[in-house]
Every structure is written in C-alpha cells, then in structure tokens.
C-alpha cells in the first residue's frame, strides 16, 4: 500500500487527511487513482482541464520534493508516502 497525505484545503476536498491505496507505478498513477476514488472537487483542484497536474501543489515523496526526484514520473513502491501540500499565498 501507498499512503497519500492531504494537507490544508486538500484534506477538506478529499474528506480525509490520508488514504491508503494499492501501489501504482508512478506518483502520477497514484494521484490519478486517488482523485478518481475521492471527490470530484479534489480531482478538479489537482488536475487541469487538459489532464495535466496543477503546478500550485507541492508533492513530497517520503519527505523529499518530487521536483528533485523524477517529478510526476517518480517510481513508487509499497510503503511509500506521498504528501500533497497546496501553496499558501498571502501577504
């Protein structure tokens, strides 16, 4: 299983702070499965109309920013944790 953690507004949209899913090959596969399983609001928040992933959510894989790994193509294995953190704006 892979743990997906939702922070801040994403937890409200997912109606859960975390879920466990069967492993997927990549971060993108797991996030796509999570958004399909949960609310349409979460899917709309994470994925743009063209199907690409939004760029205003940080993705951590086992505590490391996915940007410094292989991004959405980072390989995922059982026991991994993906954490989604929305950007916080304000001034």
C-alpha positions as CSV (number, residue, x, y, z in Angstrom):
1,X,0.0,0.0,0.0
2,X,1.0,3.6,-0.6
3,X,-0.1,6.3,1.8
4,X,-1.3,9.6,0.4
5,X,-1.5,12.5,2.8
6,X,-3.6,15.7,2.1
7,X,-2.7,18.9,3.8
8,X,-4.8,22.1,4.5
9,X,-7.6,22.6,2.0
10,X,-6.8,19.4,0.1
11,X,-7.8,17.3,3.2
12,X,-11.2,19.0,3.2
13,X,-11.7,18.4,-0.5
14,X,-10.6,14.7,-0.1
15,X,-12.7,14.4,3.1
16,X,-9.7,12.7,4.6
17,X,-6.3,13.7,5.9
18,X,-4.8,10.5,4.4
19,X,-5.8,7.4,2.5
20,X,-4.0,4.1,1.6
21,X,-4.0,2.9,-1.9
22,X,-2.6,0.0,-3.8
23,X,0.7,0.9,-5.2
24,X,1.0,2.5,-8.6
25,X,4.0,2.7,-10.9
26,X,4.5,6.4,-10.5
27,X,3.4,9.4,-8.5
28,X,1.1,10.4,-11.3
29,X,-0.6,7.0,-11.4
30,X,-1.2,7.1,-7.6
31,X,-2.5,10.7,-7.6
32,X,-4.8,9.9,-10.6
33,X,-6.2,6.9,-8.7
34,X,-6.6,8.9,-5.5
35,X,-8.5,11.7,-7.3
36,X,-10.7,9.2,-9.1
37,X,-11.6,7.4,-5.8
38,X,-12.3,10.6,-3.9
39,X,-14.4,13.7,-4.6
40,X,-14.7,15.4,-8.0
41,X,-13.6,18.7,-6.2
42,X,-10.3,17.1,-5.4
43,X,-9.7,16.0,-9.0
44,X,-10.6,19.5,-10.2
45,X,-8.2,21.0,-7.7
46,X,-5.3,18.7,-8.7
47,X,-5.7,18.3,-12.4
48,X,-6.2,21.0,-15.1
49,X,-8.8,20.7,-17.9
50,X,-6.1,19.2,-20.2
51,X,-5.4,16.4,-17.7
52,X,-2.0,17.8,-16.6
53,X,-1.3,18.2,-12.9
54,X,-1.6,21.6,-11.4
55,X,1.7,23.4,-10.6
56,X,0.5,25.0,-7.3
57,X,0.7,21.9,-5.1
58,X,3.9,20.6,-3.6
59,X,4.4,16.9,-3.9
60,X,6.6,15.2,-1.4
61,X,7.7,11.5,-1.8
62,X,8.9,10.1,1.5
63,X,9.6,13.7,2.6
64,X,11.6,14.7,-0.5
65,X,10.2,17.2,-3.0
66,X,9.3,15.3,-6.1
67,X,10.9,18.1,-8.2
68,X,14.3,16.8,-7.1
69,X,13.4,13.2,-7.8
70,X,11.7,12.4,-11.1
71,X,8.7,14.7,-10.7
72,X,5.4,13.0,-11.5
73,X,7.3,10.1,-13.0
74,X,9.0,9.2,-9.7
75,X,8.7,5.5,-9.1
76,X,6.5,4.5,-6.2
77,X,6.8,1.2,-4.2
78,X,4.8,-0.3,-1.3
79,X,5.3,1.6,1.9
80,X,6.0,5.0,0.3
81,X,4.2,8.1,1.4
82,X,3.1,10.9,-1.0
83,X,2.2,14.2,0.7
84,X,0.3,16.9,-1.1
85,X,0.7,20.5,0.2
86,X,-1.1,23.4,-1.5
87,X,0.8,26.6,-2.0
88,X,-0.2,29.2,0.6
89,X,-0.5,32.8,-0.7
90,X,-1.0,36.0,1.1
91,X,0.9,39.0,2.3
